[in-house]
Structure formats: structure tokens, C-alpha cells
């Protein structure tokens, strides 16, 4: 299931970046992928919907959030942690 989570997040990010999922790597930042702040918010909403979670995210100041958006891989790790927390 963990690989499924990563694949689904990469798919969401790829949609926002207008790229193919195969063109996305976990090391890339959203900025490198050309995703702006609006795209970031849309991606967060899509992730929340896809995984039925609530992301603790401050769109006005992403650095003030417990949800790490520094790279695709960090988003995957944060989503996995939120899912594990919910199953708690």
C-alpha cells in the first residue's frame, strides 16, 4: 500500500505540473516542477480528497506548517504519517 500512496501522490503532482507521472521523482521540489502557490493548494485539496485526510497546511505561509512540502518525497512521507496517525 505504501507504494500505492506514492504513486497516487505523484499522479496528483503530475496533473498539477502538466507532466507525465514518469517525469516526477521524489527528490524534486514543486517549484522545480513548475507548480505555483495555486497549484500547490489544488494539489493539497486533491491529496486530502484522495486519501480522506485533513492536511494541516497554511497556504499563506507554507513554512509555518507541520506538513513538509519541500519535495515530492517529503509530501509522500507526510501523507503516510497522517494516514498512520488516523489509523492510530
C-alpha positions in Angstrom: 0.0 0.0 0.0 2.9 2.4 0.7 4.0 2.3 -3.0 0.3 2.9 -3.9 0.4 6.1 -1.8 3.5 7.4 -3.5 2.1 6.5 -7.0 -1.2 8.4 -6.2 0.6 11.4 -4.9 3.0 11.5 -7.9 -0.1 11.2 -10.2 -1.7 14.2 -8.4 1.5 16.3 -8.6 2.0 15.3 -12.2 -1.5 16.5 -13.0 -0.8 19.9 -11.4 2.6 20.2 -13.2 1.1 19.0 -16.5 3.7 16.3 -16.7 3.6 12.5 -17.0 4.0 10.7 -13.7 7.2 9.0 -15.0 8.7 12.5 -15.3 8.3 13.1 -11.5 11.0 12.0 -9.0 10.7 12.1 -5.2 13.7 14.4 -4.9 12.1 17.2 -7.0 10.5 20.2 -5.4 7.2 21.5 -6.5 8.9 24.7 -7.6 11.2 22.7 -9.9 8.1 21.1 -11.4 6.6 24.5 -12.1 3.9 24.3 -9.6 2.9 27.7 -8.2 1.1 28.5 -5.0 -2.3 28.0 -6.5 -1.3 24.6 -7.9 0.1 23.7 -4.5 -3.2 24.4 -2.8 -5.1 22.5 -5.5 -2.7 19.6 -5.1 -3.2 19.6 -1.3 -7.0 19.6 -1.8 -6.6 16.6 -4.3 -4.4 14.8 -1.8 -6.9 15.3 1.0 -9.7 14.0 -1.2 -7.8 11.0 -2.5 -6.7 9.8 1.0 -9.6 11.1 3.1 -7.3 13.1 5.3 -7.0 16.6 6.6 -3.7 18.2 5.8 -2.5 20.7 8.4 -1.4 23.3 5.9 -1.2 27.1 5.9 -1.4 28.2 2.3 -0.5 31.8 3.3 2.8 30.6 4.9 3.8 27.1 3.9 6.9 27.3 6.1 4.6 27.7 9.1 3.1 24.2 8.6 3.8 20.8 10.1 3.2 19.4 6.6 6.6 19.3 4.8 6.2 20.4 1.1 9.9 20.8 0.4 9.9 17.9 -2.1 7.6 15.3 -3.6 9.2 12.7 -1.3 8.6 14.8 1.7 4.9 15.2 0.8 4.7 11.4 0.4 6.2 10.9 3.9 3.9 13.5 5.4 0.8 11.8 3.9 1.9 8.4 5.0 2.4 9.8 8.6 -1.1 11.4 8.5 -2.7 8.1 7.3 -0.9 6.1 10.0 -2.0 8.7 12.6 -5.6 8.4 11.6 -5.5 4.6 11.8 -3.8 5.1 15.2 
